[in-house]
Amino acid sequence: MTTAGPLAPTTRTITTRPARPFWVVRYKEARGHAILCALLLWAGALVFAVSGPGYRSIVGPLKGADFVHFYTLGRLVLTGNAGQLYDATGQYQLQTTLVPDSMGDRFLPIYPPQTALMFVPFAVWSYGTAVLLWAFTTIVVYAWVVHSTWNSFRVSIPDRTFVMVAAAAYPPFWNLVVYGQTTIVPLVALYLGWRALERRRGFLAGLAFGMLAIKPQFGLVLAVVVLTCGEWAMLAGAVTSVAVQAGIVAFAMGPGVIWAFGANA
């Protein structure tokens, strides 16, 4: 006997979507997260830059906390006192004279002398202007590297806005700008080296990688790879690049500063 009508039992098929792992993010969500992160980080950077007494931020650290060291190095060269590049006490005295708010912030004099030369154009300005100019330079160069790299892969990642916003939201880049660091130089060196290697120009790649002498720790692994693989053209380019840098330093500041750096290292 078959029961019909409103009281008859019915069969209902229920389909459920498989649970999405929490680490899986859809494209639209990733884009939104990048925009939100960039807005929050750079709003915080703006507050950091304009608030607080003098050159001290509202949360305590000096504005451009690391840049004050490079600013001091540039001023030493600018005033003809390159002999103090590896005198920690003399550097600190000049630093606190130039930027009294940096009292208590000490730095080890370990950077090669070409770093000081690089910051001479910034040392002609007041500290506040110089740190803003360096931040602007860092942002422009970083944007150029990111955009140029994206150009090589735009077929795979056509959304330029997403790429640039995600790059702006990258926390290490934020720290690079806020603290006035110099890692933009290794970034450019590695970018130019990569482009040269794509064109099979080993010597030119070596010239670019030689820029890592500004921060030698970034070149240690690369040096091992070059020697192990017998990339002699690249090695010749790197040696040439470092030799040119040393020649410029010797011409501008005298060879003694190179020996001082070697003894201090």
N, C-alpha and C positions, 0 to 999 in steps of 0.2 A: 504494500500500500504506500503510495507516494503522497507526501504532505505538501500542499501548495498554499500560497497566500502569504500574508505579511508575517505569519508566525514561523514560516519555514526557515531552517538554518541556512546560512549563506557561507560560502568560502571566499575569503579575501586574501589576495596575494600582496604581501608587504615586501617591498624591495628597499634595502638599506645600502647606502654608499659605504665602501670600506673606509675605516678611520684613517685620516691623513696623519702621518708622523709629524710630531711637533716641529721637527727641523726642516720640513719641506715648506718652502715659501713660494707662493705663486708670483709671477712676474709683476703683476699690478701691485701686489703687497710689497714686494721688494722695492719697487719704484717709490711707493709712498713712504716706506721706512727710510729710504735714502734722503728724500726731501725733508722729512721731519727731523732726522738726525742732523742734517746740514744746518737747518734753521736753528735748532737748539744749540749746537756747538758754536756757530758763529755769532749768535746772540750773546752767548756767554763770553766769547772773545771780545765783543764790543764792550760789554760791561767791565771786563778785565782791563781793557785799554783806557777807558775814560773815568773809571771810579778810583777811589783811594787817594790818599794825600801824596802829592808830588809824583815821583816815579815809582812809588810803591802801590801795588794793586790793593783792592779792598780786602782780598784774602791773604795778603802778606807778601808774597814773592815780588821781586822787582819786575817791572814791566820790561820784557825782553831780557829775562834773567840770564841767559847765556850770552846774549849779544853784547852785554857790557864788557865782556872779556875781549871779544874781537874788536870792539870799538877802541878799547885801550891799546891793543896791539897796533891798530892802524894809526893811532895818534902818536905812538912811539916812533914809528917810521916817519910820519909826517913832520915831526919836530926834530928829526935827526938823532934820535936816541935809540936806534936799533940795537945798540949794545946791551940794552936792558930787556931784550925780548925773553931772556931766560933767567932774569932776576926776579924771583917771585915777590920779594919784599918791595923792590922798586916799582914793580907793576901794580901792586896793591895800593901803594901810596898815590900813584898817578890815577888809578881807577877811582879811588875815593875822593880825589881832588876834582876830577871831571864830573863824577856822579856821586855826590855825598850820600844819596839815598842807598847806594850799594854797600855801605858800611856793613861789614860782617860777611859779605859774599866773597869768598876767596877761590881762586882758580890755579890749577897747576900749569906752569908754562911748558906745555908739551907739544904744541902745534908747530909744524914746520914753518920756516920764515915766509914762504910764499903766501901763507894764510894772512899774515900781517899786511903784505903788499895788496892783497885782494880787497882789504877793508880801508885802504888809504882814502879812496874817493868818498867813503861814508864818514870818515873821521873829520872831514873839513866842516861838517855841520854840527849843530848842537845834538846832544844825545837823543832828545825826543824826536827831532826830525830824522836823524840817522836810523833809528830803530824802525820808524814808519817806512822809510825808503827801502830798507832791507826787507821788511815784510812784504812790501809791494813787489819788489824784485823777485822774491821767492814765489809769490803767488803767480806772477806772470810766467816765469820760467816753468813752474810746475804745470800750469795750464797748457803751455805749449807742448811739453813732453807728453802729457796725457792725450791731448787732441791729436798729435802726430802719431802716437801709437795706435789710437783708435782708428785713424784713417787706414791703417794697414789691415784692420779686421772689421771694417764697417759692414761688409757683406754678412758676417756672422752676427754682429751686434749693431743693427741699424739705428738704434735709438741713441743719438748723440747726447741729448739732454740727460738721460738716465746715467750715461757713463760719466759725464762731467759732474753731475750732482753727487753721484756715488764717490767720485774722487775727492770732491770737496768735503764729504762727510767722513772721509778716512781719518780716524783719530790721530795716527802718527803725523799726518800732514798738518793737522790742527796744532799739535804740539810743536812742530817744526816752525810754524809761523809765530805762535804765541811766545815761545821762548827764544826766538831769534837764532836758531841753530843753523849749521852749515851743511846739512846732509843733502841739500839741493845740488851741491857740486858732485858728489858721487852719483847721484841720480842722473845728471846730465852726462857724466862720463860713461856710465853703463848704457845709457840710451844711444849715444853716438857710437859706442863700440859695437852695439848690437846691429845698428844700421850698416856700419862698415862691413861687419861679418856677413850680413845678408848679401852684400855685393862682392863677397870674397876678396875684400881688401884687408888682408891681415895686418899690413904695416899701419894703415890708417886706424884700424881698430886698436892697435897698440898705442898709437899717439893719444887716442881718446882715453884708453884705460890708464895711461900715465897720469891723467888728472887725479887719479885716486891717491897720488902722493900727498894731496891735501889732507886726506884722512887714511893713512896707510893700512889701517886694520881692515878696510874694505877690500884691499887687494891681495890679502894673504892667500885665500883659497884660489883666487884666479891665478896667482903666480905659480902655485903648485900644479894647476891644470895645464898652464902654458908649458912648463918645463917637462911635465910627464908626457904630454902629447907631442912634444917637439915642435911647437908652433914658433919657429925661429923668426919669421917675419913679424909676428905680433910682438915677440920679445924685443926685437930691434926697434920697433915703433915705441914701445913703452920706455926703453932706455933713452931713446932720443928725446921723448917728451920730458922725462925727468931731468935730463941733461940741460935742455932748454930752460926749464924752470930754475935749475940751479944757476945757470948763467945769468938769467935776469936778476935773481937774488944777489949774486955776487956783484953785478954791475950797479944795482940800486943801493945795496947796503954794505958791500964789502964781503970778501970771502970768509972773514972771521965769524960771521953770524952762522955760516953753515957748519963750521967746526963746533961752535957753541951748541947748536942743535944736536949734532952727533954726540957730543959729550953729555948733554942733558938727557937724550933718549936712552 
